[in-house]
Amino acid sequence: MTAVLFDFSGTLFRVESCAAWLRAVLADARVPLPEAELARTARALEEAGALPGGPAPLRVPEELAEVWELRDQTPELHRAAYTGLSRRVPLPAPGLHDALYERHMTPAAWRPYPDAAEVLRTLRERGIAVGVVSNIGWDPRPVFREHGLDPYVDTYVLSYEHGIRKPDPRLFALACDALGADPARTLMVGDDRRADGGAAALGCGVHFVDHLPVAERPAGLRPVLGLVPWRTAPST
């Protein structure tokens, strides 16, 4: 292998819980909410699928079905899809739905998996090119910078910047081209078997990880290192 492509959410990073998401926005807005009501509201937001990067909605309302299907193609569609879902849950003050959406794009809302820095750093030491390929409606580069992972990423290929979503092999091809990598010598690492598995149609290898909370997946990325040897023999 000469290159490794990684998904963002659920692979290298995990978004905060719905309860933490709601609590942070309420605190910033100085809107009080009793803990029991906060917990009920957070559960309702989670069931609605309102947190990008969080659990998928149990049901997408018919009036949002089209925008939901296209949500990762533009920032406007992404915002419309997720704020549309959150607005199905009553909140105690005007503007909180938009504030929730803004919150999820901040570095504070995301945590890298415990072994992410180690794996990315080791790949860099081995001379392996690294790309991030994500279905997303906003720019995650500030998240990588804030958490110190940006120096290990050579290219970002994001659906909203190209109007193409995984599993379309064209998105993976763009990443390989940006890295100067042969797809047959490229590994895609992700948590979504349908979306990330699309890389196989291009000839890439594919490795899946579990989309778990950060504390429950301390070493889920380390097996990647066993699949990617040194690109050139290390000096002795």
C-alpha positions in Angstrom: 0.0 0.0 0.0 1.2 3.5 -0.8 -1.8 5.5 0.5 -4.6 5.2 3.0 -7.9 7.0 2.8 -9.9 7.6 6.0 -13.5 8.5 6.6 -14.0 11.4 9.2 -17.0 10.8 11.4 -17.1 7.5 13.2 -13.7 6.6 11.9 -11.1 9.2 13.0 -13.4 11.3 15.1 -16.7 10.9 17.0 -19.2 13.7 17.7 -20.3 14.4 21.3 -23.4 12.8 22.7 -26.8 14.5 22.1 -27.0 15.4 25.8 -23.6 17.1 25.7 -24.5 18.8 22.5 -27.7 20.2 23.9 -26.2 21.1 27.2 -23.4 23.1 25.6 -25.8 25.1 23.4 -28.1 25.8 26.4 -25.2 27.0 28.4 -23.9 29.3 25.7 -27.4 30.8 25.3 -27.9 31.0 29.1 -31.2 29.1 28.8 -32.0 27.1 31.9 -33.6 23.6 31.5 -34.2 21.2 34.4 -32.0 18.1 34.1 -34.9 15.7 33.6 -36.3 17.9 30.8 -32.9 18.2 29.2 -32.5 14.4 29.2 -35.9 14.0 27.6 -35.2 16.6 24.9 -31.8 15.1 24.2 -33.4 11.7 23.7 -36.0 13.2 21.3 -33.2 14.9 19.3 -31.4 11.7 19.1 -34.4 9.8 17.9 -35.0 12.5 15.3 -31.5 12.1 14.0 -30.9 15.8 14.5 -27.2 15.5 15.4 -24.9 15.3 12.4 -22.5 12.5 13.0 -24.8 11.0 15.6 -27.4 8.2 15.2 -29.4 8.2 12.0 -33.1 9.2 12.3 -35.5 6.5 13.2 -37.7 7.9 10.4 -37.2 10.7 7.9 -40.3 12.8 7.5 -41.8 12.7 4.0 -41.3 16.4 3.6 -37.6 16.1 4.3 -37.0 12.9 2.3 -35.5 14.6 -0.8 -33.3 17.0 1.1 -32.1 14.2 3.4 -31.0 12.1 0.4 -29.0 15.0 -1.1 -27.8 16.5 2.2 -24.1 15.9 1.7 -23.9 17.6 -1.7 -24.0 21.3 -0.5 -23.8 23.2 2.8 -27.3 24.5 2.3 -28.9 21.1 1.9 -26.9 19.8 4.9 -28.1 22.6 7.1 -31.7 22.3 5.8 -31.8 18.5 6.5 -30.5 18.6 10.0 -32.2 21.7 11.2 -35.4 20.3 9.6 -35.0 17.2 11.8 -34.2 19.2 15.0 -37.2 21.5 14.5 -39.4 18.5 15.0 -38.4 18.7 18.7 -39.7 21.7 20.7 -36.9 23.7 22.3 -37.2 26.4 25.0 -36.0 29.4 23.1 -35.9 30.8 19.5 -32.7 30.3 17.6 -31.6 27.1 19.5 -32.1 24.9 16.4 -29.7 27.0 14.4 -27.3 27.2 17.4 -27.3 23.4 17.7 -26.3 23.1 14.0 -23.5 25.7 14.5 -22.3 23.8 17.5 -21.8 20.5 15.7 -19.3 22.2 13.3 -17.0 23.4 16.1 -13.9 21.4 17.2 -15.2 21.3 20.7 -18.0 19.0 19.6 -15.6 16.4 18.3 -13.1 14.0 19.9 -10.5 12.0 18.0 -10.4 8.3 18.7 -7.6 7.5 21.2 -5.4 5.8 18.6 -6.0 8.2 15.7 -2.9 10.4 16.2 -0.7 7.3 16.7 -1.9 5.6 13.6 -1.7 8.8 11.4 1.7 9.6 12.7 3.0 6.1 12.1 1.7 6.2 8.5 3.5 9.4 8.0 6.8 7.9 9.4 6.3 5.0 7.0 6.0 7.3 4.0 2.3 6.5 3.4 0.2 9.2 1.9 -3.0 10.0 3.8 -6.4 11.4 2.6 -9.7 12.1 4.3 -12.8 11.2 2.2 -16.0 12.3 3.8 -19.7 12.7 3.0 -20.2 16.0 4.7 -21.8 19.4 4.2 -19.1 21.5 6.0 -15.4 21.9 6.3 -13.8 19.6 9.0 -10.3 20.9 8.5 -10.5 23.2 11.6 -11.4 20.1 13.7 -8.3 18.3 12.5 -6.2 21.4 13.1 -7.5 22.0 16.6 -6.9 18.4 17.6 -3.4 18.3 16.1 -4.2 15.8 13.3 -4.0 18.1 10.3 -0.2 17.7 9.8 -0.7 14.0 9.1 -3.3 14.6 6.3 -2.2 15.2 2.8 -5.6 15.9 1.2 -9.2 16.3 2.1 -11.8 15.2 -0.5 -15.3 16.3 0.8 -18.6 15.5 -0.9 -19.9 19.1 -0.6 -16.8 20.5 -2.4 -17.4 18.2 -5.4 -21.1 17.5 -5.5 -20.3 13.7 -5.3 -21.1 11.4 -2.4 -19.7 8.0 -1.4 -20.2 5.3 -2.5 -19.6 6.9 -5.9 -16.2 5.7 -6.9 -15.4 9.1 -8.4 -14.9 10.6 -5.0 -12.3 8.0 -4.1 -10.7 8.5 -7.5 -10.3 12.2 -6.8 -8.5 11.4 -3.5 -6.2 8.9 -5.2 -5.4 11.5 -7.9 -4.7 14.1 -5.3 -2.2 11.8 -3.6 -0.8 10.4 -6.8 -1.8 7.0 -5.6 -2.7 3.9 -7.6 -6.1 2.7 -6.3 -4.9 -0.9 -6.4 -2.3 0.2 -3.8 -4.7 2.3 -1.7 -6.6 1.3 1.4 -9.9 2.9 2.4 -10.8 2.9 6.1 -14.3 3.7 7.2 -17.3 2.7 9.4 -20.0 2.6 6.7 -20.0 -0.6 4.7 -22.2 0.9 1.9 -20.6 4.3 1.6 -17.0 3.5 2.4 -17.2 0.1 0.7 -17.7 2.0 -2.6 -13.9 2.3 -2.8 -13.7 -1.4 -3.8 -15.3 -0.6 -7.1 -12.3 1.5 -7.9 -10.0 -1.3 -6.9 -9.0 0.0 -3.4 -8.7 -2.3 -0.5 -11.3 -1.6 2.2 -11.1 -2.0 6.0 -14.0 -1.3 8.4 -14.1 0.0 11.9 -17.0 0.1 14.4 -18.8 3.4 14.9 -18.6 3.4 18.7 -18.2 6.1 21.4 -14.6 7.1 21.9 -14.3 5.4 25.2 -15.5 2.1 23.8 -13.0 2.0 20.9 -9.5 2.7 22.3 -7.6 0.8 19.6 -9.9 0.2 16.6 -7.6 1.9 14.1 -4.4 0.1 15.1 -5.1 -3.0 12.8 -4.6 -0.6 9.9 -0.9 -0.5 10.6 -0.7 -4.3 10.1 -2.2 -3.8 6.7 0.2 -1.1 5.6 3.9 -1.9 5.7 6.7 0.6 5.2 6.6 2.1 1.8 10.4 2.1 1.8 12.6 0.2 4.1 13.5 2.3 7.3 17.1 3.3 7.6 19.1 1.4 10.2 
